Amino acid sequence: MVNEKREAKGKNDHVWDYLTYYFGLPHSPNFAVLLSGPWGVGKTFLVKRFLAKHFEGQKDRYIYVSLYGLSTLEEIDDALLQAMFPTATGKVATVAQRVAKSALKYFNVDASGFDLKDFLNKLDAKVYVFDDLERFEGTINKALGYINQFVEHGGAKVILIANEREISVDKDYSRRREKLIGQTLHVQSSFDEAFAHFISEVDESRNFVKSCAADVATIYDQSGLNNLRILQQTIWDFERFHKSISVKHRQNNDAMATVMRLLFALSFELKAGRIGEQDLLKDRGIGAAIGRMLDKKEQGPKPPMRVAEARYPIVDIDDNVFSNELLVDFLIRGIVDADAINEQLRVSRFFVSVADEPAWRTVWYYFERTEEQFDSALAKMEEQYAAREFTIDGEILHVLGLRLLLADRGAINKSRREVFEDGKQYIDDLFQAKRLQIDPPGTFSETRFDGYSGLGIYENQTAEYKALFKYLNAARQKAFEETYVAKALDVLDALKRDVQQFYRHLCYSAHGDGEYAGIPVLAKIDPDAFLDTLLSLHPSEQHVALMALKARFERGRLDRELPDERPWLEKVRDGLLARARSMKPMSRYRLENQVARYIKPVLEEEDVDAKLIDTTPISK
């Protein structure tokens, strides 16, 4: 046993001093000591640190058991015996636990038949720690009675760890508590000692986090959580994030300090349940902040992100060094995307050169750019706009939102109405020149309504912006539809050359095929041209082609996803049956049978998903 003096005074010296006194008693104290405090305050951490110091190199002198999730005294038996024989394996463990457990069972039945004190004296352990008392799922009063046997009959020294505020107090509990617990010690959150221990457990980020100790301490104190577990978890999370950052980016101390402050503050808020995913996505960032400044109607209680903003004066909660989506992925979903993290750092204010960034980004960052930089970038952005150089949908939306903002601020000589009409004309011009991005239906949502390239889009909640977004979406959809004829020719060509390719074009599969599976390209193929090609194939290939049609339309997809192809399919059916009538008997029979098997069912079936919804009124 060693002298367990602390290296520095702390908030829990009274706990350390009393446990030193308690453990040093030369006789059985006949009472237990309770360490109480809120969840995460560091009770377990403190006790384990004390035990490690007091019994340095003598782990067998104490036994630690958590009651978390246990619900019966038998389960406590099992946990206790597992702690008694942690290194025993195989038959040795089985025999040792069976013998000891039999003794404990016998004692529980008849105390006169078993000398618990003698049994415990034969073990090396002299101290028993029962953690998470309030999380015992059985009757806590029975657990106290069980533990009392170690104190009253075993003469052992016992520590209980609990958040006593979570224990339902009744007369029986009070009576048992008074009999068992001789001293209650209240544990306080002690940052310095815990922080030093936590950073010793991390690797690559240790020196950096240690250098930020003052900021971490301030943010932790401002959080008001007094929860060391949340601090520990946040340090571990930051270690993962920090490892993904390139060496070049890590060398920028200002950037790394900003990243650390932002991640720690948001992590504390999320882990405490004060903010959620939607708060991060909708109410964080420069764009959201500007929107609030322009909104004169904000009344009532502050939104959670604004409360967080006020809670941490040393943190810019709205800092745009990372996008909200990246923060949600990391802080909520646990995703560490190194490529995205480093790319967003690369284009952040810490690393980008104004000379290298696109003009519209410089205008977006007007609050961080000089007047000369802004004026030059604005002039260039307007030139590019006039020349219709913005063709990426996300950049188009950014410029449209910026121009609405600039019109409001008087930075361009246009009214909002003029900017709105100019925006529609811009989209029309790109459409006419066939320069709009062309993607399959449904993928336009990949460009967020309110953000692109890690930046929120200004004015995204205004009626004008929403109308322009809808207008661009409709134009892109129309541009895509104009490609249907070319795609239809591609399908018909595949039917001629490779019927398996025809199948893969039209139908979804587990192999990622189905390029045209959700696009009504067949409606653009002349039914007679399709029939001519189909009937020119070998019968086995005709069979595969008709199977492809069934696979494409079955389970209600014809009317649910491809209703424009219903008239085409009906004409194909009628044309096949008409041509079959002029064929020889067996060919006619084969073709009519295939129509009945592959085309007729999909034309007659109902939408399977719709059938699953029972709309029959409930009889009263």
VOGU-3710 file (C-alpha; in Angstrom, 3 decimals, decimal comma):
1> mvnekreakg> 0,000/0,000/0,000  1,327/3,471/-0,857  0,768/6,978/0,355  -1,972/8,256/-1,957  -1,378/12,014/-1,846  -2,769/13,923/-4,796  -0,539/15,843/-7,127  -2,757/18,882/-6,773  -5,695/19,981/-4,646  -9,084/19,553/-6,194
11> kndhvwdylt> -12,822/19,740/-5,634  -12,962/16,165/-4,356  -10,146/16,249/-1,813  -12,701/15,594/0,903  -13,609/12,306/-0,841  -10,005/11,284/-1,261  -9,177/12,157/2,370  -12,158/10,314/3,812  -11,553/7,166/1,762  -7,908/7,199/2,895
21> yyfglphspn> -9,132/7,349/6,490  -11,794/4,687/5,936  -9,455/2,226/4,259  -6,870/2,813/6,969  -9,121/1,748/9,810  -7,475/-1,244/11,536  -10,843/-2,772/12,382  -14,070/-3,503/10,583  -16,009/-0,207/10,369  -19,392/-1,947/10,178
31> favllsgpwg> -20,729/0,648/7,753  -20,482/1,449/4,065  -19,542/4,710/2,394  -21,830/6,165/-0,301  -20,438/8,356/-3,082  -23,304/10,313/-4,590  -23,517/12,703/-7,516  -25,225/13,243/-10,877  -24,638/10,915/-13,809  -21,328/11,600/-15,526
41> vgktflvkrf> -19,915/13,758/-12,734  -16,969/11,393/-12,360  -17,865/9,182/-9,384  -16,617/5,942/-10,945  -13,566/7,672/-12,378  -12,673/9,074/-8,958  -13,094/5,767/-7,141  -11,134/3,773/-9,704  -8,316/6,316/-9,616  -8,257/6,147/-5,838
51> lakhfegqkd> -8,256/2,352/-5,787  -5,476/2,186/-8,363  -3,388/4,562/-6,252  -4,215/3,045/-2,867  -3,761/-0,570/-3,981  -0,992/0,048/-6,480  0,056/-3,306/-7,898  -2,495/-5,138/-5,702  -5,672/-5,325/-7,789  -6,750/-8,466/-5,985
61> ryiyvslygl> -7,246/-6,425/-2,807  -10,543/-4,962/-4,020  -13,530/-6,168/-6,010  -15,557/-3,859/-8,241  -19,090/-4,749/-9,397  -21,539/-2,685/-11,446  -25,225/-3,246/-10,730  -26,242/-1,590/-13,994  -28,907/-3,706/-15,686  -28,940/-6,418/-12,999
71> stleeiddal> -32,358/-7,277/-11,630  -31,982/-10,162/-9,145  -29,750/-11,079/-6,238  -28,650/-14,144/-8,208  -27,341/-11,850/-10,941  -25,398/-9,902/-8,322  -23,962/-13,253/-7,193  -22,824/-13,949/-10,737  -21,298/-10,507/-11,220  -19,530/-10,673/-7,860
81> lqamfptatg> -18,088/-14,093/-8,530  -16,976/-13,072/-11,992  -15,131/-10,171/-10,384  -13,631/-12,519/-7,768  -12,247/-14,898/-10,391  -11,538/-12,659/-13,406  -8,533/-14,617/-14,653  -9,879/-18,114/-14,085  -10,764/-19,942/-17,277  -12,336/-23,191/-18,327
91> kvatvaqrva> -12,894/-25,816/-15,637  -10,993/-23,802/-13,019  -13,435/-20,897/-13,366  -16,426/-23,211/-13,360  -15,371/-25,068/-10,233  -14,290/-21,939/-8,331  -17,505/-20,123/-9,089  -19,647/-23,167/-8,325  -18,062/-23,648/-4,898  -18,262/-19,975/-3,947
101> ksalkyfnvd> -21,753/-19,585/-5,345  -22,988/-22,614/-3,442  -21,661/-21,041/-0,273  -23,422/-17,759/-1,002  -26,671/-19,545/-1,858  -26,503/-21,493/1,373  -25,835/-18,344/3,314  -28,839/-16,641/1,795  -30,994/-19,493/3,020  -29,530/-20,043/6,466
111> asgfdlkdfl> -27,105/-17,495/7,920  -26,228/-19,792/10,815  -24,769/-22,352/8,416  -22,227/-20,063/6,816  -19,568/-17,735/8,216  -19,356/-14,968/5,590  -16,612/-13,150/7,488  -14,455/-16,253/7,500  -15,160/-16,773/3,788  -14,231/-13,200/2,905
121> nkldakvyvf> -11,104/-13,309/5,058  -9,872/-16,222/2,970  -10,050/-13,992/-0,088  -7,395/-11,389/-0,750  -9,993/-8,676/-1,378  -10,668/-6,375/1,573  -12,784/-3,749/-0,196  -15,981/-4,197/-2,181  -17,295/-1,528/-4,555  -20,902/-1,661/-5,769
131> ddlerfegti> -21,422/0,871/-8,573  -24,627/2,113/-10,283  -26,916/1,332/-7,335  -29,701/3,495/-8,778  -29,550/1,498/-12,036  -30,248/-1,844/-10,342  -33,469/-2,967/-12,001  -34,675/-5,063/-9,089  -35,783/-3,852/-5,658  -33,050/-1,545/-4,419
141> nkalgyinqf> -33,985/-2,252/-0,801  -33,224/-5,947/-1,369  -29,904/-4,991/-2,949  -29,067/-2,964/0,160  -29,935/-5,961/2,321  -27,653/-8,127/0,218  -24,782/-5,646/0,478  -25,339/-5,262/4,203  -24,236/-8,874/4,681  -20,728/-7,867/3,570
151> vehggakvil> -20,617/-5,033/6,095  -22,422/-6,549/9,086  -21,473/-10,224/8,822  -18,390/-10,094/6,599  -16,684/-7,150/8,257  -15,685/-5,835/4,840  -15,194/-2,247/3,774  -17,796/-1,331/1,189  -18,212/1,620/-1,167  -21,534/2,311/-2,853
161> ianereisvd> -21,675/4,585/-5,911  -24,990/6,107/-6,926  -26,906/9,167/-8,003  -29,130/9,097/-4,961  -31,513/11,626/-6,467  -32,679/8,941/-8,884  -33,588/6,502/-6,092  -37,194/6,433/-4,956  -37,062/7,028/-1,220  -39,533/5,290/1,068
171> kdysrrrekl> -39,516/4,326/4,721  -37,933/0,932/4,021  -35,156/2,519/1,971  -34,497/5,137/4,636  -34,344/2,448/7,319  -31,973/0,217/5,385  -29,862/3,184/4,328  -29,494/4,366/7,901  -28,404/0,878/8,968  -25,914/0,363/6,130
181> igqtlhvqss> -24,445/3,734/5,167  -22,326/5,518/7,735  -20,982/8,307/5,531  -22,208/10,009/2,356  -19,701/11,876/0,222  -20,859/14,155/-2,590  -18,689/14,090/-5,694  -18,181/17,190/-7,820  -17,021/17,419/-11,400  -13,246/17,923/-11,285
191> fdeafahfis> -12,097/18,989/-14,727  -8,322/19,216/-14,395  -7,595/15,713/-13,140  -10,131/14,097/-15,453  -8,917/16,052/-18,498  -5,312/15,016/-17,882  -6,375/11,389/-17,647  -8,646/11,533/-20,715  -6,021/13,013/-23,038  -3,547/10,377/-21,876
201> evdesrnfvk> -5,875/7,842/-23,516  -5,719/9,423/-26,989  -2,878/9,268/-29,447  -2,436/11,634/-32,382  -4,485/14,538/-31,034  -3,052/14,434/-27,484  -0,581/17,285/-27,810  -3,009/19,494/-29,698  -5,900/18,955/-27,265  -3,511/19,492/-24,363
211> scaadvatiy> -2,456/22,814/-25,888  -6,147/23,788/-26,015  -6,791/22,883/-22,363  -7,799/26,437/-21,424  -10,381/26,647/-24,225  -11,711/23,150/-23,502  -12,047/24,020/-19,812  -13,891/27,241/-20,645  -16,309/25,515/-23,043  -16,879/22,709/-20,526
221> dqsglnnlri> -17,579/25,248/-17,779  -19,888/27,287/-20,031  -21,835/24,142/-20,928  -22,901/23,806/-17,291  -23,122/20,043/-17,737  -20,646/18,958/-15,057  -20,542/15,661/-16,893  -17,102/14,111/-17,287  -18,427/11,212/-19,368  -19,613/13,616/-22,041
231> lqqtiwdfer> -16,218/15,326/-21,902  -14,453/11,982/-22,291  -16,675/10,908/-25,186  -16,133/14,242/-26,916  -12,348/13,944/-26,597  -12,514/10,432/-28,068  -14,721/11,653/-30,929  -12,393/14,555/-31,637  -9,464/12,129/-31,811  -11,186/10,320/-34,710
241> fhksisvkhr> -11,932/13,584/-36,490  -8,450/15,012/-35,944  -6,788/11,902/-37,381  -8,625/12,429/-40,666  -7,256/15,953/-41,142  -4,207/16,246/-43,381  -0,848/17,248/-41,909  -0,913/20,450/-43,956  -4,216/21,513/-42,462  -3,221/20,516/-38,925
251> qnndamatvm> -0,293/22,910/-39,115  -2,658/25,891/-39,186  -3,194/26,510/-35,470  -5,992/29,049/-35,964  -7,948/26,635/-38,150  -7,509/23,744/-35,734  -8,476/25,850/-32,706  -11,631/26,974/-34,528  -12,470/23,376/-35,443  -11,888/22,190/-31,872
261> rllfalsfel> -14,055/24,902/-30,289  -16,905/24,316/-32,740  -16,894/20,515/-32,428  -16,624/20,507/-28,636  -19,477/22,980/-28,152  -21,788/21,218/-30,614  -20,873/17,809/-29,186  -21,734/18,946/-25,652  -25,080/20,310/-26,830  -25,971/17,186/-28,815
271> kagrigeqdl> -24,934/14,714/-26,132  -26,925/16,700/-23,557  -29,999/16,531/-25,819  -30,257/20,309/-26,109  -30,097/20,392/-29,905  -30,900/17,867/-32,606  -30,257/17,145/-36,253  -32,819/19,612/-37,575  -31,410/22,406/-35,421  -28,017/21,860/-37,037
281> lkdrgigaai> -29,407/21,615/-40,557  -31,878/24,491/-40,435  -30,645/26,979/-37,852  -26,851/27,026/-38,045  -24,546/28,903/-40,373  -23,974/32,368/-41,741  -26,980/32,148/-44,034  -29,279/31,271/-41,131  -27,757/34,044/-39,020  -28,338/36,630/-41,753
291> grmldkkeqg> -31,869/35,362/-42,220  -32,545/35,943/-38,537  -31,127/39,455/-38,717  -33,428/40,290/-41,619  -36,448/38,676/-39,972  -38,038/41,291/-37,749  -40,797/38,911/-36,597  -38,703/36,618/-34,384  -40,490/36,415/-31,045  -40,986/33,994/-28,186
301> pkppmrvaea> -38,403/31,600/-26,735  -35,031/31,454/-28,446  -34,488/28,426/-30,713  -32,045/25,828/-29,301  -29,176/26,915/-31,557  -29,548/30,507/-30,408  -29,464/29,401/-26,782  -26,275/27,488/-27,572  -24,843/30,561/-29,296  -25,365/32,609/-26,128
311> rypivdiddn> -24,036/29,812/-23,909  -20,580/29,730/-25,527  -19,246/33,278/-25,999  -15,826/32,001/-27,127  -17,335/29,822/-29,901  -18,782/30,963/-33,218  -21,617/28,461/-33,422  -22,415/29,637/-36,968  -18,843/29,249/-38,247  -18,973/27,927/-41,804
321> vfsnellvdf> -15,641/26,092/-41,742  -17,720/22,917/-42,169  -21,129/22,396/-43,736  -24,071/21,425/-41,576  -24,343/18,125/-43,440  -20,768/17,186/-42,625  -21,313/18,088/-38,961  -24,487/15,987/-38,821  -22,682/13,046/-40,417  -19,879/13,229/-37,866
331> lirgivdada> -21,588/14,296/-34,645  -24,816/12,312/-35,059  -24,058/9,452/-37,451  -20,420/8,881/-36,520  -19,246/9,217/-40,135  -15,712/10,545/-40,612  -15,360/11,424/-44,289  -11,699/12,429/-44,611  -12,081/13,594/-48,218  -15,007/15,892/-47,411
341> ineqlrvsrf> -13,346/17,210/-44,245  -10,124/18,134/-46,026  -11,898/19,553/-49,064  -14,022/21,840/-46,903  -10,953/22,933/-44,985  -9,156/23,587/-48,278  -11,804/26,047/-49,442  -12,297/27,624/-46,020  -11,061/31,106/-45,141  -8,016/29,592/-43,438
351> fvsvadepaw> -6,502/28,167/-46,592  -8,131/29,613/-49,695  -6,660/32,549/-51,570  -9,155/35,103/-52,794  -7,325/35,104/-56,121  -8,011/31,376/-56,492  -11,627/31,127/-55,356  -14,611/31,534/-57,700  -15,987/35,054/-57,816  -19,374/34,021/-56,453
361> rtvwyyfert> -17,679/32,485/-53,360  -15,837/35,743/-52,677  -19,152/37,588/-52,896  -20,702/35,002/-50,566  -17,909/35,708/-48,047  -18,493/39,464/-48,219  -18,240/39,686/-44,426  -14,661/38,324/-44,534  -13,371/40,163/-47,614  -12,049/43,657/-48,129
371> eeqfdsalak> -14,118/46,179/-50,035  -11,716/45,971/-52,972  -11,871/42,174/-53,033  -15,657/42,245/-52,860  -16,088/44,874/-55,593  -13,744/43,033/-57,940  -15,470/39,701/-57,326  -18,943/41,207/-57,737  -17,991/42,753/-61,065  -16,611/39,432/-62,292
381> meeqyaaref> -19,660/37,495/-61,043  -21,969/39,865/-62,915  -19,899/39,488/-66,097  -20,073/35,706/-65,796  -23,796/35,930/-65,150  -24,344/38,062/-68,251  -22,282/35,591/-70,316  -24,328/32,671/-68,901  -21,180/30,956/-67,606  -22,811/29,383/-64,535
391> tidgeilhvl> -24,192/25,996/-65,615  -23,815/23,857/-62,474  -27,178/23,942/-60,759  -25,750/24,573/-57,276  -23,733/27,558/-58,532  -26,767/28,905/-60,396  -28,804/28,763/-57,198  -26,056/30,463/-55,183  -25,812/33,309/-57,699  -29,587/33,721/-57,849
401> glrllladrg> -29,766/33,898/-54,042  -26,826/36,310/-53,882  -28,380/38,623/-56,473  -31,618/38,775/-54,456  -29,603/39,714/-51,378  -27,474/42,255/-53,272  -30,575/43,873/-54,739  -32,016/44,281/-51,242  -28,766/45,812/-49,979  -28,416/48,145/-52,946
411> ainksrrevf> -25,161/46,510/-54,082  -26,518/46,030/-57,628  -28,776/48,392/-59,518  -31,710/46,000/-59,720  -34,967/45,516/-57,852  -35,915/42,116/-56,418  -38,555/41,809/-59,128  -35,988/42,499/-61,838  -33,561/39,975/-60,314  -36,365/37,406/-60,233
421> edgkqyiddl> -37,274/37,959/-63,906  -33,573/37,982/-64,869  -33,204/34,628/-63,097  -36,022/33,043/-65,077  -34,523/34,406/-68,298  -31,121/32,990/-67,323  -32,653/29,535/-66,901  -34,567/29,862/-70,189  -31,379/30,820/-72,027  -29,478/27,796/-70,693
431> fqakrlqidp> -32,409/25,565/-71,636  -32,568/26,896/-75,183  -28,812/26,470/-75,561  -29,075/22,913/-74,143  -26,572/23,782/-71,407  -28,580/22,775/-68,343  -27,385/19,838/-66,301  -29,209/16,718/-67,462  -29,827/14,044/-64,851  -32,487/11,362/-64,459
441> pgtfsetrfd> -35,677/12,411/-62,678  -35,350/12,396/-58,920  -31,654/13,204/-58,774  -32,174/16,969/-58,725  -32,762/16,693/-54,983  -29,061/15,909/-54,644  -28,562/19,639/-55,065  -29,936/20,912/-51,820  -32,633/23,517/-51,905  -30,756/25,615/-49,335
451> gysglgiyen> -27,067/24,791/-49,834  -24,285/23,771/-52,182  -20,520/23,245/-51,912  -20,581/23,482/-48,130  -22,315/26,882/-48,091  -25,892/27,819/-47,334  -27,727/29,656/-50,104  -28,782/33,197/-49,275  -32,471/34,120/-49,446  -33,480/30,445/-49,640
461> qtaeykalfk> -36,595/31,029/-47,534  -37,968/33,842/-49,685  -40,826/33,430/-52,136  -38,689/34,614/-55,065  -35,920/32,093/-54,432  -38,369/29,219/-53,949  -40,054/30,108/-57,241  -36,692/30,244/-59,054  -35,688/26,879/-57,586  -38,947/25,364/-58,808
471> ylnaarqkaf> -38,468/26,990/-62,228  -34,943/25,582/-62,573  -36,152/22,141/-61,473  -38,915/22,188/-64,094  -36,495/23,338/-66,811  -34,040/20,575/-66,011  -36,846/18,011/-66,052  -38,005/19,292/-69,429  -34,425/19,227/-70,754  -34,102/15,653/-69,630
481> eetyvakald> -37,373/14,663/-71,279  -36,057/16,003/-74,561  -33,411/13,284/-74,437  -36,040/10,541/-74,419  -36,074/10,185/-78,220  -32,326/9,519/-78,351  -32,631/7,112/-75,440  -35,521/5,317/-77,188  -33,350/4,807/-80,268  -30,646/3,398/-78,000
491> vldalkrdvq> -33,145/0,915/-76,548  -34,361/-0,153/-79,972  -30,778/-0,587/-81,154  -30,036/-2,754/-78,094  -33,038/-4,933/-78,982  -31,543/-5,520/-82,426  -27,982/-6,188/-81,270  -28,207/-7,782/-77,790  -31,493/-8,710/-76,180  -29,787/-9,133/-72,792
501> qfyrhlcysa> -28,604/-5,520/-73,020  -32,186/-4,551/-73,878  -33,282/-6,289/-70,662  -30,573/-4,547/-68,608  -31,504/-1,142/-70,025  -35,163/-1,466/-69,058  -35,163/-3,334/-65,735  -33,700/-2,828/-62,284  -31,357/-5,505/-61,045  -29,034/-6,253/-58,151
511> hgdgeyagip> -26,082/-5,450/-60,431  -26,874/-1,757/-60,757  -28,433/-2,011/-64,224  -31,667/-0,350/-65,246  -30,384/2,880/-66,789  -33,853/3,533/-68,239  -35,892/1,535/-65,728  -37,701/4,574/-64,351  -37,806/6,621/-67,561  -40,738/6,322/-70,026
521> vlakidpdaf> -38,521/5,914/-73,090  -40,641/3,184/-74,663  -43,406/5,738/-75,253  -41,065/7,408/-77,752  -40,621/4,215/-79,815  -43,033/3,683/-82,697  -44,980/0,504/-81,778  -44,753/-0,853/-85,340  -40,990/-0,283/-85,458  -40,697/-2,114/-82,145
531> ldtllslhps> -42,815/-5,030/-83,454  -40,792/-5,245/-86,661  -37,579/-5,506/-84,659  -39,017/-7,900/-82,084  -40,433/-10,334/-84,645  -37,175/-10,328/-86,604  -35,451/-11,976/-83,607  -35,059/-15,676/-82,897  -38,015/-16,987/-80,845  -35,793/-17,491/-77,811
541> eqhvalmalk> -34,737/-13,818/-78,002  -38,372/-12,753/-78,449  -39,077/-14,633/-75,259  -36,373/-12,685/-73,349  -37,611/-9,339/-74,734  -41,180/-9,999/-73,623  -39,951/-11,179/-70,226  -38,160/-7,807/-69,969  -41,452/-5,988/-70,539  -43,153/-7,983/-67,796
551> arfergrldr> -40,273/-7,381/-65,375  -40,352/-3,655/-66,191  -44,071/-3,164/-65,534  -45,154/-5,782/-62,995  -46,222/-5,102/-59,392  -48,101/-1,973/-60,432  -45,067/-0,101/-61,749  -46,810/0,515/-65,086  -49,397/2,872/-63,595  -47,350/4,008/-60,601
561> elpderpwle> -44,057/4,891/-62,284  -44,528/4,663/-66,059  -48,135/5,602/-66,885  -47,042/7,290/-70,136  -46,110/3,848/-71,465  -49,526/2,256/-70,953  -50,924/3,375/-74,347  -47,718/2,168/-76,018  -47,932/-1,237/-74,331  -51,588/-1,611/-75,330
571> kvrdgllara> -50,652/-0,928/-78,970  -47,819/-3,472/-78,754  -50,257/-6,062/-77,370  -52,845/-5,382/-80,081  -50,193/-5,365/-82,801  -48,724/-8,699/-81,660  -52,128/-10,350/-81,600  -52,988/-8,923/-85,023  -49,728/-10,155/-86,551  -50,105/-13,535/-84,842
581> rsmkpmsryr> -53,331/-14,141/-86,770  -51,407/-14,272/-90,028  -48,810/-16,756/-88,702  -48,765/-20,529/-88,913  -50,589/-22,350/-86,095  -47,690/-23,119/-83,747  -46,059/-19,701/-84,171  -49,456/-18,092/-83,586  -49,974/-20,259/-80,515  -46,506/-19,379/-79,174
591> lenqvaryik> -46,957/-15,652/-79,632  -50,509/-15,535/-78,266  -49,378/-17,562/-75,265  -46,506/-15,113/-74,591  -48,836/-12,108/-74,858  -51,178/-13,759/-72,350  -48,270/-14,588/-70,074  -46,133/-11,432/-70,211  -48,227/-8,462/-71,389  -51,854/-9,059/-70,449
601> pvleeedvda> -51,176/-9,509/-66,683  -49,351/-6,196/-66,287  -52,061/-4,330/-68,203  -54,770/-5,792/-66,013  -53,094/-5,824/-62,571  -53,657/-3,143/-59,961  -50,971/-1,198/-58,151  -49,715/-3,721/-55,566  -48,709/-1,001/-53,109  -52,115/0,630/-53,394
611> klidttpisk> -53,811/-2,700/-52,682  -51,911/-2,951/-49,424  -53,802/0,101/-48,159  -57,236/-0,970/-46,965  -59,622/1,932/-47,466  -62,742/-0,013/-46,480  -64,641/1,981/-43,837  -64,651/0,401/-40,398  -68,163/-0,742/-39,520  -69,530/0,701/-36,344
//
